[in-house]
């Protein structure tokens, strides 16, 4: 009887094991949630699910893989789990791997309440849940449980602790756990290396990597990604080549993640050619591959190449994602191309790419940098207050600042605080820059003093803004004192701001101090040598200029060439200074020469001090005529519809002479000119600039109201170009008549004033006939008007009669006649 019972028992066990094996194979081959539920139902029917913890665990894991945590939890709750932690750990694993961190922590808490002891399999999953949501407090509590239960020396638990502290940003705590480990595997080393890299501490990351190599551990593909990112942050090209060589030797380059990280690394190191070489050789490309290469082009100022690659990406069938859109928006902002920016914005909408707050802010910033501040303001106002973050406010404050609207930036800054948005370090950089561009010295000082009130510690960039603001206002020694009292060592941005201010105001002594510091900090930066050279040139210290230029040459440095671009239709045209290669150069040169004549006739005097070369005075004027921005504006006058603003972007700062010339051109031709230079935007309209001439060398703001300035311009025109307005005279001659002071007695007389060729060229450009009146005939007219002009000047002192003055010039001037036919 005993033997029969034993036989039946063995037979039952064999049957149970056979059935368990059968269902185990079914679960492994299960490929859909529907099939899983059918298997689950069969196991419930035969009662196996309660008898086999292994099968129960397999079903829980399958439910988790099919993203059905509710089904997994339902099974877990139905199973009699008893004091064994196996199923608890399985459920914790399902939650942690599925990203359901709060549910994992709730289950862990329930496990502790039911007196189920956690083990070395429990803690890694719980710590992973804490790391995923950066729950450092919960992680530290779990660490206490680890110590209490005695698992603090377990390799896997220690690795999980290091990873948790690293991902929560508590790198020092993670380092302590790491240092106490008796044995460290590659996972632990990689966790700490990645932690330092993600905390933007690349030197510490690479130092730890070197120690790992000293312990005869070789990096795997995951470590390679972190090391490449750390090298990219340093921008070290030599280290980048070493990492690349190591990856090739260990055959990691086939891994798409490693390939992407190498492309990004070379892009951050400025070696775009090597990045493109790897990109082209990759047989498999995902969205990150394309984005890494696009980002490399954009970060290195190759926005045009980024646009070409973007078109290739679309042609390849790869679908752009929000990150792609963000990179391309940045490229359009860099180019300052409104048309490309608008086209990209429409593409984003048509492609139904998710417009999250980050992308929305980037598009706002793009419009502001493309000269369309109105659209940026409209987008800001259209967004709900709940959709705005601190970056939204920063973008518009910065936009107001770069367009010279300092007061509007301050108003928005106040509104930001009223709505309870906490300013950050970027906010103060933007508002201080806005105050600097607008000459709002007292307001800027107050904003700088208020930084500590908002718990923002002034950084070097904030001091650079303050030095720039004080320097532009002529307060050079106050700016220098601020630098000397900085709590940290001044960087090149701070000294560069002082050097620029010294260039504006011609202060050689402080300029030399700033330059000597810059030559030590950035010995390869050509711009600082050029600025100091310009200071010497303005003081006619040509010997010092020669020494600096020889220094530049001996170092193999090159001065950046001035370059201006202008959009016309679907094309972008670029002009270098004295450009002879542009297909429109001959037409543009003729137009520039005629512009110079027309501007002089209304009072323009070339600012020869802008030519910092030891040449003859007449040569200086010739050089000024062919500045790149003047060529671009002349092209715009020729080609762009008069009703459309002329948008020009220049890579360097606009000179004072071109700034003055554009004011004259905007008034004569009634055209709006928007110029974006290296520092800011200038909106020229009606003879005025939005910067109110604050960018000029004297560093002062014109105090006259806009209407008063218009009257000054009108009086200048009255004195320099008077029209014979009597109806009888027009009926008799039926042609345009102009008197220009200094005009010859006849068109054949070239002893004084413009010669006959000048008048002929002017007439051809005007598309009409011009008669030059003799001096006696004009002197009578001029005498009659002289008294009226004197009265106008006296009237200007009476603000109440200003509106009457503005009407008077209409009697004397035929302003439409000044436009091109």
C-alpha distance (Angstrom), angle and dihedral (degrees) to the residues before:
residue distance angle dihedral
X1 . . .
X2 3.80 . .
X3 3.78 91.3 .
X4 3.84 91.1 49.9
X5 3.83 91.8 51.2
X6 3.79 90.4 48.7
X7 3.81 89.9 49.9
X8 3.81 92.1 50.5
X9 3.79 90.9 47.1
X10 3.79 91.6 51.4
X11 3.77 89.8 46.1
X12 3.82 91.3 51.5
X13 3.79 91.8 49.1
X14 3.79 90.4 50.1
X15 3.78 90.8 49.2
X16 3.83 91.2 48.3
X17 3.78 92.3 49.3
X18 3.78 91.0 46.8
X19 3.82 91.8 51.0
X20 3.82 91.5 45.1
X21 3.79 90.0 51.7
X22 3.81 90.2 48.1
X23 3.81 93.6 52.5
X24 3.80 90.6 42.7
X25 3.83 89.3 58.1
X26 3.81 90.0 47.4
X27 3.79 91.4 52.4
X28 3.81 92.6 49.2
X29 3.81 91.3 52.4
X30 3.82 93.5 43.4
X31 3.81 109.0 119.8
X32 3.80 104.9 173.7
X33 3.78 139.9 43.7
X34 3.82 90.5 -120.2
X35 3.83 91.7 57.6
X36 3.80 90.2 46.3
X37 3.80 92.0 54.3
X38 3.81 89.9 50.2
X39 3.81 91.6 52.8
X40 3.81 90.1 45.2
X41 3.82 89.9 52.5
X42 3.84 91.8 50.5
X43 3.80 91.5 50.7
X44 3.81 91.1 50.2
X45 3.82 90.5 49.8
X46 3.81 94.3 52.4
X47 3.81 92.8 38.7
X48 3.77 94.6 -123.3
X49 3.76 95.5 124.3
X50 3.82 91.8 70.5
X51 3.79 94.4 42.3
X52 3.82 96.7 49.9
X53 3.83 116.9 55.6
X54 3.81 87.0 -179.0
X55 3.83 92.7 60.6
X56 3.81 90.6 43.1
X57 3.80 90.1 53.1
X58 3.82 91.7 47.7
X59 3.81 91.4 52.9
X60 3.83 91.7 48.0
X61 3.82 90.4 51.9
X62 3.83 91.0 47.4
X63 3.80 91.7 51.1
X64 3.80 88.2 50.9
X65 3.82 91.7 49.7
X66 3.82 89.5 52.3
X67 3.85 88.9 50.1
X68 3.79 94.7 -113.8
X69 3.83 104.1 128.0
X70 3.82 90.7 160.9
X71 3.84 90.7 61.0
X72 3.79 90.5 47.9
X73 3.80 92.4 49.3
X74 3.81 91.6 46.8
X75 3.81 90.7 55.8
X76 3.80 91.4 44.3
X77 3.81 91.4 53.6
X78 3.85 91.6 48.8
X79 3.79 95.7 51.2
X80 3.80 119.6 86.6
X81 3.79 97.2 -122.4
X82 3.77 98.7 172.4
X83 3.80 120.7 179.7
X84 3.82 94.4 -33.7
X85 3.84 114.7 110.2
X86 3.82 94.3 -155.6
X87 3.83 97.5 95.0
X88 3.81 91.3 38.1
X89 3.80 89.3 56.5
X90 3.81 90.5 46.5
X91 3.80 91.4 53.6
X92 3.82 91.1 45.3
X93 3.81 88.8 51.0
X94 3.83 90.7 51.0
X95 3.80 91.9 51.6
X96 3.84 95.7 43.6
X97 3.82 95.6 46.4
X98 3.80 91.2 45.0
X99 3.81 92.9 53.4
X100 3.83 94.5 -112.8
X101 3.78 94.0 134.6
X102 3.80 100.7 159.9
X103 3.83 91.1 50.9
X104 3.81 89.6 49.7
X105 3.81 91.7 53.5
X106 3.82 91.8 45.8
X107 3.82 90.0 52.3
X108 3.80 90.9 48.1
X109 3.79 89.6 52.1
X110 3.83 90.1 49.9
X111 3.79 89.9 48.6
X112 3.81 90.7 55.2
X113 3.82 91.6 47.8
X114 3.82 92.1 52.6
X115 3.81 90.2 53.6
X116 3.81 94.0 -114.5
X117 3.79 105.4 151.8
X118 3.82 114.6 -131.0
X119 3.78 118.3 -133.7
X120 3.80 139.4 -167.0
X121 3.84 89.5 -72.6
X122 3.81 92.8 52.5
X123 3.80 100.5 54.5
X124 3.85 100.0 54.7
X125 3.82 90.9 57.7
X126 3.82 94.0 45.8
X127 3.82 91.7 46.7
X128 3.81 89.9 48.1
X129 3.83 88.6 56.0
X130 3.83 90.2 50.9
X131 3.83 91.1 48.4
X132 3.82 93.5 49.8
X133 3.82 92.3 59.5
X134 3.85 96.5 30.5
X135 3.82 90.0 -118.1
X136 3.80 96.4 165.9
X137 3.83 96.0 168.0
X138 3.82 92.3 53.1
X139 3.80 88.7 44.9
X140 3.80 92.1 54.6
X141 3.84 90.3 49.7
X142 3.81 89.8 52.4
X143 3.83 87.9 48.1
X144 3.82 87.6 57.6
X145 3.82 89.6 53.2
X146 3.81 89.0 49.7
X147 3.81 91.2 55.1
X148 3.83 92.6 43.4
X149 3.82 93.1 51.9
X150 3.80 92.6 45.3
X151 3.82 98.2 -117.7
X152 3.82 94.6 118.6
X153 3.82 90.7 105.9
X154 3.83 95.3 50.4
X155 3.81 110.4 115.4
X156 3.81 96.0 -137.2
X157 3.80 94.0 45.1
X158 3.82 91.5 48.5
X159 3.81 90.3 49.3
X160 3.81 89.7 51.1
X161 3.83 90.6 49.8
X162 3.82 91.7 50.9
X163 3.81 90.2 48.9
X164 3.82 92.5 47.3
X165 3.82 94.4 50.6
X166 3.80 91.2 44.2
X167 3.80 94.4 52.1
X168 3.81 91.3 44.8
X169 3.80 88.9 56.2
X170 3.81 93.2 -113.9
X171 3.78 93.3 125.9
X172 3.81 95.9 158.5
X173 3.84 91.3 55.1
X174 3.78 89.2 47.6
X175 3.81 90.3 49.8
X176 3.82 90.4 53.8
X177 3.80 91.6 54.2
X178 3.81 89.5 44.5
X179 3.83 93.0 51.2
X180 3.84 92.0 50.6
X181 3.80 93.6 52.8
X182 3.81 112.9 113.5
X183 3.79 91.5 -155.3
X184 3.78 126.9 23.3
X185 3.76 122.7 -163.5
X186 3.81 127.9 -163.7
X187 3.81 91.4 -92.3
X188 3.83 92.1 60.3
X189 3.80 93.4 46.3
X190 3.80 91.0 48.3
X191 3.82 91.4 49.0
X192 3.83 92.1 55.8
X193 3.82 94.5 40.9
X194 3.82 89.3 51.4
X195 3.81 91.6 46.1
X196 3.81 92.7 56.6
X197 3.81 91.2 44.0
X198 3.80 93.2 51.3
X199 3.82 90.2 47.0
X200 3.83 87.1 56.9
X201 3.80 92.6 -113.5
X202 3.79 97.5 128.2
X203 3.81 96.1 162.5
X204 3.82 91.4 57.2
X205 3.79 90.0 45.0
X206 3.83 93.3 53.7
X207 3.80 92.2 41.9
X208 3.80 89.2 56.5
X209 3.80 89.7 46.7
X210 3.82 89.7 55.4
X211 3.82 90.2 51.7
X212 3.80 89.2 50.5
X213 3.79 90.1 54.6
X214 3.82 90.3 50.1
X215 3.80 87.8 60.4
X216 3.82 89.3 57.6
X217 3.80 94.3 -107.9
X218 3.80 117.8 140.5
X219 3.75 121.5 -149.9
X220 3.77 121.2 -112.7
X221 3.80 127.6 -148.9
X222 3.83 92.2 -81.1
X223 3.81 92.5 52.3
X224 3.82 89.6 46.2
X225 3.82 90.8 58.4
X226 3.84 92.0 54.0
X227 3.81 94.2 43.8
X228 3.82 91.4 49.3
X229 3.80 90.2 50.6
X230 3.83 91.4 50.0
X231 3.82 91.3 50.7
X232 3.81 89.0 48.5
X233 3.81 90.1 54.8
X234 3.81 89.7 53.3
X235 3.81 91.7 46.9
X236 3.81 90.0 -140.0
X237 3.82 108.3 158.2
X238 3.82 94.6 -170.4
X239 3.81 93.1 53.3
X240 3.81 88.1 45.6
X241 3.79 90.7 58.0
X242 3.83 90.3 48.7
X243 3.81 92.0 52.9
X244 3.80 90.2 46.4
X245 3.83 91.3 51.4
X246 3.83 91.8 48.6
X247 3.80 90.9 50.7
X248 3.81 91.4 50.8
X249 3.83 93.0 48.2
X250 3.79 92.1 50.9
X251 3.83 93.7 44.0
X252 3.83 93.5 -120.5
X253 3.79 94.6 131.6
X254 3.80 91.3 84.5
X255 3.81 87.2 66.7
X256 3.82 105.2 94.1
X257 3.82 92.1 -146.2
X258 3.80 91.3 54.9
X259 3.81 91.7 45.7
X260 3.80 90.6 51.6
X261 3.80 91.9 49.6
X262 3.84 92.0 50.1
X263 3.82 90.5 51.4
X264 3.82 90.6 49.8
X265 3.83 90.8 46.2
X266 3.81 93.9 54.0
X267 3.81 90.2 44.9
X268 3.82 91.5 55.2
X269 3.81 90.1 46.5
X270 3.83 89.5 54.9
X271 3.81 94.5 -115.2
X272 3.79 97.3 124.9
X273 3.81 94.3 159.8
X274 3.83 92.8 62.4
X275 3.79 90.3 44.5
X276 3.81 90.2 53.5
X277 3.83 90.9 46.9
X278 3.82 90.9 57.0
X279 3.80 90.8 42.7
X280 3.81 92.5 54.0
X281 3.82 92.5 47.8
X282 3.80 95.3 51.3
X283 3.79 108.6 105.9
X284 3.80 92.6 -163.4
X285 3.78 121.7 46.3
X286 3.80 128.7 -179.4
X287 3.78 130.5 -176.1
X288 3.82 91.5 -84.1
X289 3.82 90.2 55.5
X290 3.80 92.2 55.6
X291 3.80 92.2 42.4
X292 3.82 92.2 50.3
X293 3.80 91.7 54.0
X294 3.81 93.2 43.0
X295 3.79 89.9 49.8
X296 3.82 90.8 49.2
X297 3.81 90.9 55.7
X298 3.81 93.5 45.7
X299 3.81 95.0 46.6
X300 3.80 90.4 53.5
X301 3.80 96.2 49.3
X302 3.81 94.8 -103.8
X303 3.78 95.2 126.3
X304 3.81 93.6 148.0
X305 3.82 90.7 56.8
X306 3.80 88.6 48.6
X307 3.79 90.0 55.6
X308 3.82 91.6 50.5
X309 3.81 90.9 49.6
X310 3.80 90.0 48.4
X311 3.81 89.4 57.8
X312 3.83 89.3 49.6
X313 3.79 89.4 51.1
X314 3.79 91.1 54.9
X315 3.81 91.5 46.2
X316 3.84 90.4 51.8
X317 3.78 91.0 58.4
X318 3.79 94.9 -114.5
X319 3.78 108.6 141.5
X320 3.82 116.7 -129.7
X321 3.80 115.0 -125.6
X322 3.84 131.4 -160.6
X323 3.83 90.9 -83.2
X324 3.83 90.0 54.3
X325 3.80 89.9 49.9
X326 3.82 90.3 49.6
X327 3.82 91.8 53.3
X328 3.81 93.7 47.0
X329 3.80 92.6 47.5
X330 3.81 87.0 54.3
X331 3.82 89.6 50.9
X332 3.81 92.1 53.0
X333 3.80 90.2 47.4
X334 3.81 89.8 52.4
X335 3.82 91.4 51.3
X336 3.79 91.9 45.2
X337 3.79 88.2 -137.5
X338 3.80 110.0 156.2
X339 3.81 93.9 -175.1
X340 3.80 93.8 51.4
X341 3.78 90.1 44.4
X342 3.80 92.8 52.2
X343 3.81 90.8 46.4
X344 3.81 91.2 51.2
X345 3.80 91.5 47.6
X346 3.81 89.7 54.2
X347 3.82 89.8 47.5
X348 3.81 90.8 54.1
X349 3.80 90.9 51.3
X350 3.83 94.0 44.9
X351 3.82 92.0 47.2
X352 3.81 90.0 51.4
X353 3.80 91.0 -128.6
X354 3.79 108.7 173.1
X355 3.79 109.4 -97.9
X356 3.78 101.1 -148.6
X357 3.80 122.7 173.7
X358 3.81 93.4 -91.2
X359 3.81 93.9 54.0
X360 3.82 91.8 41.8
X361 3.82 89.9 54.1
X362 3.82 90.9 47.6
X363 3.83 91.6 53.5
X364 3.81 90.1 49.1
X365 3.80 89.2 51.3
X366 3.81 90.4 48.1
X367 3.80 93.0 55.0
X368 3.81 91.2 47.6
X369 3.82 91.0 51.1
X370 3.81 91.2 46.4
X371 3.81 90.7 58.3
X372 3.82 96.2 -103.4
X373 3.78 99.8 116.2
X374 3.82 91.8 155.4
X375 3.82 92.1 64.2
X376 3.81 90.9 47.0
X377 3.82 90.3 52.6
X378 3.80 90.5 46.3
X379 3.82 91.6 52.5
X380 3.80 91.0 49.2
X381 3.79 92.7 50.3
X382 3.81 91.3 45.3
X383 3.80 92.9 57.1
X384 3.79 117.7 85.8
X385 3.79 116.6 -113.6
X386 3.82 89.7 -117.2
X387 3.84 89.7 57.6
X388 3.80 94.2 54.1
X389 3.76 122.4 91.2
X390 3.79 128.8 -174.1
X391 3.84 89.8 -85.1
X392 3.83 90.1 60.0
X393 3.79 90.4 59.2
X394 3.81 92.1 42.2
X395 3.81 92.0 54.3
X396 3.80 94.2 54.4
X397 3.82 94.4 41.5
X398 3.81 88.0 52.4
X399 3.82 90.3 46.1
X400 3.79 92.3 53.1
X401 3.80 89.5 47.6
X402 3.81 97.4 51.4
X403 3.82 90.1 49.0
X404 3.81 91.8 51.3
X405 3.81 97.8 -109.2
X406 3.79 96.9 132.4
X407 3.81 96.6 157.6
X408 3.80 92.0 52.2
X409 3.82 89.1 50.4
X410 3.81 90.3 53.0
X411 3.80 91.4 48.5
X412 3.80 90.7 51.6
X413 3.80 89.9 47.7
X414 3.81 89.4 55.0
X415 3.82 91.7 46.3
X416 3.79 89.1 51.0
X417 3.80 90.9 57.3
X418 3.82 92.4 45.2
X419 3.81 89.5 56.4
X420 3.78 90.7 53.4
X421 3.82 97.8 -109.4
X422 3.80 111.3 147.3
X423 3.83 112.5 -132.8
X424 3.81 116.3 -130.1
X425 3.80 134.6 -161.5
X426 3.83 91.5 -80.0
X427 3.81 90.7 53.2
X428 3.79 91.3 56.6
X429 3.80 92.4 45.5
X430 3.82 88.6 54.2
X431 3.82 96.4 45.1
X432 3.81 93.7 45.5
X433 3.80 89.9 49.2
X434 3.83 89.6 49.8
X435 3.81 90.6 52.0
X436 3.79 89.6 48.4
X437 3.81 94.1 52.5
X438 3.80 92.2 46.3
X439 3.81 96.9 43.0
X440 3.81 93.2 -119.7
X441 3.80 95.7 152.2
X442 3.80 101.4 164.6
X443 3.80 92.5 44.1
X444 3.80 90.2 50.0
X445 3.79 91.8 50.7
X446 3.81 90.1 51.6
X447 3.83 93.1 49.6
X448 3.80 90.2 49.8
X449 3.80 91.3 50.1
X450 3.84 91.2 48.2
X451 3.80 93.8 57.5
X452 3.81 93.8 90.6
X453 3.82 89.4 50.9
X454 3.80 87.5 64.2
X455 3.83 92.2 44.1
X456 3.80 92.0 -110.5
X457 3.80 114.0 140.1
X458 3.83 111.9 -143.2
X459 3.79 110.5 -112.1
X460 3.79 130.8 -163.4
X461 3.81 91.2 -90.5
X462 3.82 90.9 57.6
X463 3.80 91.1 50.5
X464 3.81 88.4 49.0
X465 3.82 89.4 55.6
X466 3.80 91.2 49.4
X467 3.81 92.3 48.3
X468 3.80 89.7 48.8
X469 3.81 91.6 49.3
X470 3.81 94.9 47.7
X471 3.79 92.4 40.8
X472 3.80 94.7 52.3
X473 3.81 88.6 50.9
X474 3.80 90.1 54.8
X475 3.82 94.4 -108.3
X476 3.79 91.6 128.3
X477 3.79 98.8 151.0
X478 3.80 91.9 48.1
X479 3.80 87.7 52.3
X480 3.82 90.2 49.1
X481 3.83 91.4 49.8
X482 3.80 89.3 51.4
X483 3.82 89.5 54.2
X484 3.82 92.2 49.1
X485 3.83 90.8 51.7
X486 3.81 95.9 49.1
X487 3.84 112.7 128.9
X488 3.81 90.3 -137.5
X489 3.79 132.8 41.6
X490 3.84 111.2 -80.2
X491 3.79 114.3 -112.1
X492 3.79 129.7 -147.5
X493 3.82 91.9 -86.7
X494 3.82 91.4 61.1
X495 3.80 95.9 45.2
X496 3.81 90.1 42.1
X497 3.81 90.7 57.1
X498 3.82 90.2 52.5
X499 3.80 92.0 47.4
X500 3.80 91.4 51.4
X501 3.81 90.1 50.4
X502 3.80 89.9 50.7
X503 3.81 88.6 51.4
X504 3.81 91.1 51.7
X505 3.81 93.4 49.2
X506 3.80 98.0 32.3
X507 3.82 95.3 -120.7
X508 3.80 105.4 160.5
X509 3.82 99.5 177.7
X510 3.80 97.7 57.0
X511 3.78 89.0 34.8
X512 3.80 90.4 61.7
X513 3.82 91.3 49.6
X514 3.80 91.2 51.5
X515 3.80 92.8 43.5
X516 3.83 94.2 50.7
X517 3.80 90.3 53.6
X518 3.79 91.0 47.3
X519 3.79 93.5 49.3
X520 3.82 87.9 57.2
X521 3.82 95.5 44.7
X522 3.81 98.5 40.3
X523 3.82 109.0 15.6
X524 3.81 92.0 165.3
X525 3.82 97.1 51.7
X526 3.81 106.4 109.5
X527 3.81 95.0 -167.6
X528 3.81 94.5 68.6
X529 3.80 92.0 53.0
X530 3.80 89.7 49.6
X531 3.82 92.9 50.1
X532 3.80 92.1 51.4
X533 3.78 90.2 44.8
X534 3.81 89.2 53.5
X535 3.81 91.1 51.6
X536 3.80 89.6 54.0
X537 3.80 91.8 44.8
X538 3.82 92.3 51.9
X539 3.81 87.3 55.8
X540 3.84 91.1 45.7
X541 3.82 91.4 -116.6
X542 3.78 91.4 147.4
X543 3.78 93.9 163.3
X544 3.83 90.6 60.5
X545 3.80 89.6 44.7
X546 3.80 89.7 54.7
X547 3.82 92.2 49.9
X548 3.82 92.2 51.4
X549 3.79 93.1 46.5
X550 3.80 89.9 49.7
X551 3.82 88.5 50.7
X552 3.80 89.7 52.9
X553 3.79 90.7 49.5
X554 3.81 94.5 47.5
X555 3.82 90.7 52.1
X556 3.79 91.0 52.2
X557 3.82 91.7 -118.6
X558 3.77 123.3 149.3
X559 3.76 129.1 -149.5
X560 3.82 111.2 -120.6
X561 3.79 109.2 -110.4
X562 3.78 117.3 -122.3
X563 3.77 110.0 -110.4
X564 3.80 131.9 177.8
X565 3.80 129.0 -171.9
X566 3.79 131.7 -162.4
X567 3.79 130.7 -174.0
X568 3.78 120.1 -128.2
X569 3.77 116.3 176.4
X570 3.80 108.0 -49.8
X571 3.80 92.2 -22.7
X572 3.79 132.0 88.5
X573 3.81 114.8 -149.0
X574 3.79 121.9 -160.4
X575 3.79 128.7 -158.7
X576 3.78 130.2 -166.2
X577 3.78 121.3 -159.9
X578 3.83 107.9 -78.8
X579 3.81 87.5 3.2
X580 3.81 113.7 -169.5
X581 3.82 98.0 167.1
X582 3.80 99.6 67.7
X583 3.82 110.6 102.8
X584 3.81 89.5 -130.4
X585 3.81 94.5 48.3
X586 3.82 96.4 111.0
X587 3.82 93.1 51.1
X588 3.79 92.2 43.0
X589 3.81 92.9 49.9
X590 3.80 91.5 53.0
X591 3.77 90.1 48.8
X592 3.80 92.8 49.4
X593 3.80 91.0 51.5
X594 3.81 92.5 50.8
X595 3.82 89.6 46.7
X596 3.79 90.1 55.1
X597 3.81 90.4 53.9
X598 3.80 94.0 46.7
X599 3.80 93.2 47.5
X600 3.78 92.4 50.3
X601 3.79 89.2 53.1
X602 3.79 89.5 61.5
X603 3.79 96.7 44.4
X604 3.81 107.0 -80.8
X605 3.79 113.2 151.1
X606 3.82 116.4 -170.7
X607 3.81 113.1 -119.1
X608 3.78 99.9 -131.1
X609 3.81 91.7 -179.1
X610 3.82 86.3 78.2
X611 3.82 89.7 69.5
X612 3.79 103.8 83.6
X613 3.79 96.9 -170.8
X614 3.79 129.4 103.1
X615 3.81 96.0 -115.4
X616 3.79 137.7 123.7
X617 3.81 118.0 -73.8
X618 3.81 94.5 -114.5
X619 3.81 89.5 51.9
X620 3.78 90.3 53.6
X621 3.78 91.3 59.4
X622 3.78 90.2 49.7
X623 3.83 90.6 52.2
X624 3.81 91.7 49.9
X625 3.80 91.9 55.5
X626 3.80 93.1 63.0
X627 3.79 102.7 49.1
X628 3.79 109.6 140.5
X629 3.81 95.0 -114.9
X630 3.82 91.7 52.0
X631 3.79 90.3 52.2
X632 3.82 90.1 50.1
X633 3.81 93.2 49.2
X634 3.81 91.2 47.5
X635 3.80 88.4 52.4
X636 3.80 89.2 50.1
X637 3.80 92.1 52.0
X638 3.81 89.1 51.9
X639 3.79 99.4 45.5
X640 3.81 112.7 20.2
X641 3.80 122.6 84.0
X642 3.84 110.7 -100.3
X643 3.80 90.0 -125.9
X644 3.82 91.2 58.9
X645 3.79 125.0 78.8
X646 3.79 117.6 -115.0
X647 3.83 109.9 -121.5
X648 3.81 116.5 -160.6
X649 3.81 127.5 174.9
X650 3.81 121.4 -162.1
X651 3.80 126.6 -170.0
X652 3.82 93.5 -144.6
X653 3.80 135.8 43.6
X654 3.81 115.2 -74.0
X655 3.79 113.0 -110.8
X656 3.81 122.6 -122.6
X657 3.79 93.0 -111.5
X658 3.80 94.7 55.1
X659 3.80 89.6 44.5
X660 3.79 90.0 54.9
X661 3.81 92.6 44.2
X662 3.81 93.2 52.7
X663 3.79 90.6 54.4
X664 3.79 89.4 55.9
X665 3.81 92.8 44.9
X666 3.82 92.3 49.4
X667 3.79 89.9 53.0
X668 3.81 98.7 42.4
X669 3.82 95.2 46.2
X670 3.80 98.1 31.2
X671 3.82 88.2 -127.3
X672 3.77 129.8 144.6
X673 3.80 112.5 -131.4
X674 3.80 120.3 -167.6
X675 3.79 112.8 -165.8
X676 3.79 123.1 -174.6
X677 3.78 112.7 -165.9
X678 3.81 131.0 173.4
X679 3.82 92.3 -77.5
X680 3.79 110.5 33.1
X681 3.80 149.2 -34.8
X682 3.79 124.9 -72.0
X683 3.81 118.7 -160.5
X684 3.82 109.8 -162.9
X685 3.79 116.2 -165.6
X686 3.80 133.9 148.6
X687 3.79 93.0 -1.9
X688 3.80 94.4 -53.1
X689 3.78 136.2 100.2
X690 3.79 126.6 -142.1
X691 3.82 90.0 -128.2
X692 3.82 88.7 62.9
X693 3.81 87.1 -133.6
X694 3.82 90.9 -67.2
X695 3.80 89.4 131.3
X696 3.83 90.6 62.9
X697 3.75 124.7 101.7
X698 3.80 97.0 -96.3
X699 3.83 91.2 61.1
X700 3.81 93.4 -142.4
X701 3.75 131.6 124.6
X702 3.79 119.6 -125.4
X703 3.80 104.8 -111.9
X704 3.81 96.6 -161.1
X705 3.80 116.9 105.0
X706 3.81 115.4 -112.4
X707 3.83 93.3 -105.8
X708 3.81 90.9 53.8
X709 3.79 90.9 51.8
X710 3.77 89.3 51.4
X711 3.80 89.8 54.7
X712 3.82 90.5 50.5
X713 3.79 89.4 52.9
X714 3.80 91.2 47.4
X715 3.81 92.1 51.1
X716 3.79 89.5 50.2
X717 3.77 90.3 52.9
X718 3.80 91.4 47.2
X719 3.77 91.4 55.1
X720 3.81 96.0 42.6
X721 3.77 103.1 36.7
X722 3.84 118.7 25.0
X723 3.76 121.0 179.0
X724 3.79 122.8 -141.5
X725 3.77 95.8 -126.8
X726 3.80 104.9 176.7
X727 3.79 112.3 121.6
X728 3.82 93.2 -139.0
X729 3.80 92.1 57.1
X730 3.82 91.3 50.9
X731 3.79 91.6 49.8
X732 3.78 90.8 51.2
X733 3.82 100.5 46.2
X734 3.84 101.0 23.1
X735 3.78 91.2 -159.4
X736 3.80 139.2 94.7
X737 3.78 114.6 -85.3
X738 3.83 123.5 -162.4
X739 3.79 132.6 176.9
X740 3.79 116.2 -154.2
X741 3.82 120.0 -174.1
X742 3.75 108.3 -113.4
X743 3.83 92.2 25.8
X744 3.82 117.4 151.6
X745 3.78 120.8 -102.9
X746 3.78 86.8 -115.1
X747 3.76 135.9 2.7
X748 3.80 88.6 -102.3
X749 3.79 94.0 54.9
X750 3.79 110.2 89.4
X751 3.79 98.3 166.2
X752 3.81 92.2 103.9
X753 3.80 134.0 21.3
X754 3.81 126.3 -7.2
X755 3.79 116.8 -8.5
X756 3.79 128.6 -127.9
X757 3.81 93.0 -90.6
X758 3.79 90.1 57.8
X759 3.79 92.0 53.1
X760 3.81 91.0 46.2
X761 3.81 92.9 51.0
X762 3.78 91.1 46.7
X763 3.79 91.4 50.5
X764 3.80 91.9 49.6
X765 3.82 91.9 49.5
X766 3.78 90.1 48.5
X767 3.77 91.6 48.6
X768 3.80 90.8 -133.8
X769 3.80 142.9 84.3
X770 3.80 120.4 -90.6
X771 3.80 127.0 -159.7
X772 3.79 119.6 -161.0
X773 3.78 111.6 -147.5
X774 3.78 120.4 -139.5
X775 3.81 118.7 -107.1
X776 3.84 96.0 -108.3
X777 3.79 91.9 52.1
X778 3.78 91.9 48.8
X779 3.77 97.8 41.5
X780 3.81 90.5 66.1
X781 3.78 91.2 51.8
X782 3.78 92.1 45.5
X783 3.79 93.4 49.8
X784 3.80 90.8 53.2
X785 3.79 90.9 51.6
X786 3.78 96.6 42.8
X787 3.76 93.4 77.0
X788 3.81 91.3 48.7
X789 3.80 91.7 51.0
X790 3.80 90.6 51.7
X791 3.78 89.7 51.9
X792 3.83 90.0 51.3
X793 3.80 90.3 55.6
X794 3.80 90.9 51.8
X795 3.79 90.7 47.5
X796 3.81 89.3 55.9
X797 3.78 90.0 69.0
X798 3.82 88.5 64.5
X799 3.83 109.7 73.3
X800 3.80 91.2 -169.9
X801 3.80 91.0 64.5
X802 3.79 95.8 42.6
X803 3.80 93.2 102.9
X804 3.82 89.3 57.1
X805 3.80 91.2 52.7
X806 3.79 91.7 54.1
X807 3.80 89.6 59.8
X808 3.81 95.7 50.0
X809 3.85 98.3 72.4
X810 3.78 90.5 62.6
X811 3.82 87.3 72.5
X812 3.78 92.4 56.4
X813 3.80 106.4 32.5
X814 3.76 133.0 60.1
X815 3.81 95.1 -158.0
X816 3.84 96.3 178.5
X817 3.80 87.8 58.7
X818 3.80 89.0 65.5
X819 3.81 91.8 66.9
X820 3.75 123.2 89.3
X821 3.80 115.0 -90.1
